[in-house]
Amino acid sequence: MRQSRRSRFGDLIRAASPSDRRRFLADLWTARGWETTVEDRLVVARRGDRIDRIAVAARSRRLLSPPVPDEATVVVALGDPERTRRVAPDDARVLSVDDLYELVRYGLLGGRGDEVVADHFGVRLADLPADGGGGGAGGTEGAGGARTGPFASLLPPALSSLPVVPLLFVALLLAAVAVTAGPGGVPVLGEALGGQQPSVPTLAATTSEPTPTPEPRTVAPGVTTAGVENATLLAAAHRRAAANRSYRWTLRYRESIAGDETGREVEVVHVEAPHVYVSEVQRAGRLRAFPRPTASEDAYADGTTRYARRPAEPDGVAARVLDPDVRDGPGRQASRAARYLEWYLSADETTVTRVESVTNATVEDGTPLYRIEGRDTDFPRSRGYRVEAIVEESGFVRSMRVTYETRDGLGVEVWFAYDAVGETTVTRPAWLDRADGSNGGRTVVPANASG
């Protein structure tokens, strides 16, 4: 069953990195007509004489860590709002994740909130199933006047739109029929309803019992033997696993028309540590779709500063100092991969099988591998969507391949794979050094970009 809008939104917010959450909140307040900036651990929003200083309180079973800044006036609670309220500044407003969802869905005109979510997380809430009705004992009115609640949830869909009194009568009638069932489970109407006792033959004692279906078994975070249950959890597990190892990550993006290739991009990323990496991109042909999973520029990061190769800059290089929050996070490349996995593995139908042998990965270390296969999705909007991925029990996804056709007939293939895991080092690229041996580029401060 696909997640509802409210549930998926909560997973997206909680799985995002601290810096990604701040950028989302800044854009959300901007869409509401505020001027926003991101300053250290706060989003500062200004409108006229009013100033909101927005902080996020992480979930924790014990203490909130890091603590809520004293200057915060609005605090978004990822966990229990009551616990957050006890440690937030006295005058601060505390918003739960549900409150934030209501603001996104109903606090902006023209579906602008959905657009902000799609820009940051690649998911349009309007494309997901509507939230279930809440409720007291009598239920509430759903779309089209249909009743929802505990009684409606126990009845077939064809009866769930009836008024409450007939529903109660039908429910009691069904219960009476079930109680007066005769031998072999055949219902018998009582005399009060004008029924007669029919003669029912006794079933043979040799009738075999149906074989029970085994319960799905978890094989990786968010993945069971029945399929991908929660792509957000799997993506978060991959991000954690990738942040703790070195590797070479190769990404290939290809476009075609009627099977003939029209363009491609190949990006090779060497990662020595979360914020020590070098990325190089090669392009061929003409590409139409945008955005694409491959990077738009060559880049290098040495742990404290990220350099991007940009010919339009005076020195051909733009440099950005990584802020402390970014340096404490899982790193740009691990976060990118997690974002792609959540997008592409959120398929409508998925299956999971144990991998007995693979051609592009070794299993001599004894690590169990599982193959995920999926089809059909709401994002990207496409025809013939297919995805296949190889995942370890830890949630580390060794490879993934996606194919689909856009609504205007453009064939798309996305593929990535990891190798040289635990054996990769990074060297400074030649394009970063000018002829005189000094570092090119300009430093932009403050820098709240991801690492």
Secondary structure, 3 states (H helix, E strand, C coil): CCCCHHHHHHHHHHHCCHHHHHHHHHHHHHHCCCEEEEECCEEEEEECCEEEEEEEECCCCCCCCCCCCCCCCEEEECCCHHHHHHHCCCCCEEEEHHHHHHHHHHCCHHHHHHHHHHHHHCCCHHHCCCCCCCCCCCCEECHHHCEECHHHHCCCHHHCCCCHHHHHHHHHHHHHHHHCECHHHCECCCHHHCCCCCCCCCCCCCCCCCCCCCCCCEEECCEECCEECCHHHHHHHHHHHHCCCCEEEEEEEEEEECCEEEEEEEEEEEEEECCEEEEEEEEEECCCCCCCCCCCCCEEEECCEEEEECCCCCCCEEEEECCHHHHCCCCHHHHHHHHHHHHHCCCCEEEEEECCCCCCCCCCCCCCEEEEEEECCCCCCCEEEEEEEEEECCCCEEEEEEEEECCCCEEEEEEEEEECCCCCCCCCCHHHECCCCCECCEEECCCCCCC
